[in-house]
Amino acid sequence: MSDKLRVAVLANLKKNAPHWQDMPDDQWDDLDSESTIIALVDAIKSSGYEAEFFEGDLALVNHLTRFKPDICFNICESHFGDAREAQVPALLEMMRIPYTGSKVLALALALDKPMTKRVLTYHDLPTPDFQSFERADEPIDPKMKFPLFVKPSREGTGMGVSKKSIVHNEEELRDQVNVMLKKYHQTVLVESYIEGREVTVGMVGNLIGPVGRRLPENLDSPRIQAGLRFFPALEVDLQPYEETDTVYSNRLKVQLAADLTYLCPAPLEPDMLDELNWLAAAAFRVTGGLDVSRVDFRLDAHDNNKPYILEINPLPGLSPGISDIVIEAAADGVGHTELVLSILHTAMRRYGIPVLE
């Protein structure tokens, strides 16, 4: 066995995912390609560490027992369950193996969009009004005003999101909720549709200092952002696709990702960028984020571009040249290898593991 620090790269490959009859065609769009895993392993090896990839499945316990990693670089999405992204981290905690990224509770919370929005609302952070639907015929909350936006509660990569997600009356709402219930077999999130620009902010690091779970009541208090590196905000130019995709849909994120025009840095005024970074840090704080995250916003075109938090993604994609946070890092002069090592080293410092400089 080598004396080098050992890093186990944990992920779920699309090619290894289970399949069944009548499975949604976008079921595994969240999972990773072999090229992404090769890039991660190569990035880690470039810094002098030993690295090996393992599929995040039931054989993982035996593989990790054999490999004896000092730390795991975890991007597992897993396959089943309402807290599936938390499954491998829970296993690692049972085995007392350090890992990159957020812990079990934060991952379970962030995957469930309605629960995340309840936490954001509790902390008075701006997020669109919302209602969860377990049945298509549930009474509509009086606060919900059309147009509304309909999507699955526990999916990523824009799964279930299309132009049809925007509904303008009760008939369209109930039809789309019914479609989502039948396709994804989970609670459906309905939220006020914020017409305007969609912007995402990625960050690496951990907050330093007194990090309370609640925001300070005194808005003049210093905004605690120390310890986080914010990458330039990214905006996708949706104008060429207005006829087919009014929103950043699954089709755009998966089928047309390489053809999109990414505005990064997004054309934002300094005050707006500062507000987005502050809100991203706040969302990171109150959800218990660690090491890396990406926060998605909508800017309300009818309210002076007021930013609304849509969701926080503590497991942002790391596909070279395609994933949002990779593009954001590149706009800040940080290549894919440096980004991966930054995430790894941030976690290592958190655990007190010596970093090779």
N, C-alpha and C positions, 0 to 999 in steps of 0.2 A: 504494500500500500504506500502511495506517495506521501511525503511529508508536507506537500502543498495543502493549503486550505481547500477543503472540498465543498463545492457548491452543487446541490441537486437542483436542476431546472425542472419545475413541475408544471405541466400544462395538460390540456385535453385536445388532441388532434382531431380534426374533422374526419380524417380517414378511419379513425378508431371508434367513432361514435356508433351507437346502436341504431338500427332502423326497423321500422314496422309499417304495416299496411296503413294507408291513409294518414301518414305522418305529415305535418305541415311542411311545405317545401323550404321554409326558412328556419326549421327547427334548430339546426346547428350552425347558424350564421355567426354565433358568438365564439365558436371554437377556432383554434389556430391552425395555420398551415405549417407544413414541414419547413418551409423557407424561413418563417418567423422563428421557429425553434432553433434552427441552425445558426441564425444571426445572433440569438441570445447566447447560445453556448459559445460561439466564437468570440463574442464581445467579452464574456467573463474570462475565457482562457487568455485573451490578449493582455490581461492584467496580471498574469502569472498564477492564476488559480486553476485548480482541477475542476472540471465541470462535466456533468453527464445529465442527459435528459431522461425523465421517467414519466410515463403516463399516469395521470391522477386517477387510478382505478383501484380495485380491491387488492391488487398485487403490490400496492405501494409499500405496505408495512414491511414485506419481505425485502423489497428492493432497498429501502432506506436502512434496514437493519444490516444489510450486506455492505452498502456503500459508506455508511457512517458519515453523513454530511455534517459540516460545521454549521451550515446555514442552507436554507432552501430559497431559491428564487421562484416565488409562487405566482402563477397567473391562471390557476385552474378555475374553470367555470363550472365543472362537473355536469352531470346529465339530468338528474331527477331530484325533486324535492323543492319545497318552497323557500329553502335557505341553502340552495345547492352550492353557492360560491363559498359558503362557510364550512363546508364539509371537510375538505382537505386541511385547512388551518386547524380545525378542531382535532383532527387526527394528529397533526404535528404537535399540538399542545399536549395531547395525551402522551406522545413519545418524547416530549420535552426537547424538541428540535426548533431552533430559531428559524424565522422565515421573514421574507420581505413583505411589506404592505400592511394593511389594516388587519385587525384581529377579528375574531369570530363574530362578536356582536355587531360591529360596524359593517361587516360584509353582509350579514343577514339583514340588517336594517336597510342598507343602501339598495339591495336587490329589490326590496318591497317598496315601490314608489309611494303608495299611499301612506305607509308608515313613516317613510322619510319626510313626507310633506307634513305629517302631524308633528314631528319633532321640529321642523323648520317653523311651523306656525306657532308652536309653543314658545319658541325663542324670538318671536316677532320678526322673523326673516321673511322677505317678500317672496311668496310663491303663489301661483294662480289658485283661485277658489277651486275646490274639487269635491267629488263624491265618488265613493266606491259602489260598484254594482255587482251583486252576486246573481241577480236575475234581470232579465231585460225589461220586466214589467214593474220594477220597483218605483215607488213615487219619487218624483224629481224634487230635490231640495229647492225651496224657493229662492235661495241665493244664487242658484245656477242660471245664468242668463246666456242665451244663444248669441253668437256661435260658440259651440263647445268642441272640445278635442277628446277623442276616444282612443285609448291604447291599452294593451295588456299591462297588468300591474307588475309583473316580474320578468320582463324580457329586456334585452339590450340590443345594440346594433340597429336600432330603429325597427325592430321586428313588430309587425302589425301596424306600422305607420305608413300611411299613404295619403293621397289627396282626399280619399273618402273618410279619413279620420276626422276631418273638419265637418261638423254637422250643424245645420241651420234651423232645424225644427225638431219637434218631438218624434215624428215618424222616422226621420233619418237617424236620430239618436238611438231609438230602440232597435232599429235594423242593424246598425253598426255594433251596438253592444252585443246583440245576439250573435253576430258573425264572430266577434272576438271570443265570446264564451264558448262557442262550439269549436273554434279552431285551437284555442290555447288552454281551455279547461282550467281557468283561473279567474280570480276577481278582475274586473275591468275598471280601469281608472278613467274617470271623466273629469276634465278640468276646463276652466274658462280658456278660450282660445285667445292667446295674446298675439295680435297681428303686429308684425314687425320683424326686425332683424334677429337672427339666431347666432349667438356668439358662445364660444367655449374657452375656458381658461384652465390651463394645466399647471401643475406645480409639483415640485419635489422638495422634501425636507420635513422637518417637524417643528412645531411651534415651541419657542423658548420662553421661559418665564412663567408667571402665574397664569395658567391657562384654565380659566373657569369654564364650566359647561354652559353657563349662561353668559350672554353678552352684557357688558356694563350698562347699567341704567343711565348713567351720565354719558350722553352722546359726545361730550367734549373730552371724554377720557381718551388717552392714547389708544390708537387702534393696534392691537398686538398682532404683528405679522412677522416678527423676528424669527428666523429659522427656516422660513419658506422661501424658495426661489420660484417666482412666478415667470412663466414663459409668455411671450407675446400672445395676446388674444387672437383667436382664429375665427374667421367668418367664411362660410361657404357661399359662393356666388350662385344663388338659385335662379337668377334671372333667365338664363337660357332654358330652364326647365319649368317655367311658370305654368305652362299649359298642362303639364302632366304631374308635377311635383311642387306643390305650394310650400311644402315643408321638407326638412332634411330626412327623407324617407329611407326605408330599408333598401329600396331599389338603388337609390343614389349611393348609400353607404357600402353596398356590396357589389352590385353589378357595374356601376359606373364610377367607382371610387377613383380609378386611375385617370378618368377623363374630366374630373371636376376642377374648377378654378378655386383655389383656396386663397383668401385674402388674409395674409399673415405677415406682419402685424395687421390686424383689422383696423380700418380707418375710424378711430375713436378719439375723442378729445381726452386730454390728460386727466381731467376731473372724472370723466366716465370710466376710464381705465382704472383709476385709483379706487373708484366705488366697486367695480367688478372684482378687483383683487381682494378688497376688504370683505366683500360678501362671500367670495370663494373661501377665504381663510375662515370666516365665521361658520360656513357650512362644514368645512373640514373639521373645525373645532367641535361643533355640537353633535356631529355624527361619530366622533371618535376616530377620525382618519389618521393614518400613519404613513410616512415615507413618500407616498405619491397619490395623486388624485386628479381628476378633471371635473370641473363643474360647468354645467350647461345652463345658458341663460336665454331668455327672450327679452327684447327691448320693445316696450309698448309704443307703437307708432302714434297712438291716440292720447298718450300721456307723457309727452316730452321725453320719450325713450326711457321711461322708468324701467329699470331692470327687474326681472322676475327670475328666481331660481327654479329651473325645471327639475334638475336632479343632480346628484353627485355620483361619480363613478370612481370607486376606489380601486378598480382593476382596469384601468384604461388600456386599450389595445396598444401593442408595441410592434406592429408590423412595419418594417422599414419602408419609408417613403409614402405610406398610405395612412397610418393611424394619426388621429388628430394631434395627440401630444408629441408624436415624433416630428410632425410638421412644425408644430409650435417651437419645439426645442431647436430644430434646424434654423428657424428664423432668428434665434438668439445665438447662433453660432455653435450649437451643441449637436454633434453628430449622434447617430444611433448608438454606437459603442459607448460614447461618453455618457449618454442618457442612461443606458442600462447600468453602467458602473456607478453612476450617481445614485440610482435607486438602491443598488446593492450596498454601496458604502454607507448610505444614510441608515439603512437597517442595521448594518454591522456596528456602526457607532452607537446606535440605540441599545444594542445588546452588549456593548463593551468588547466587541471582537476587534482585534488589531487589523487595521487597513493597510494594504500594500500601497505605498505612495510612489 
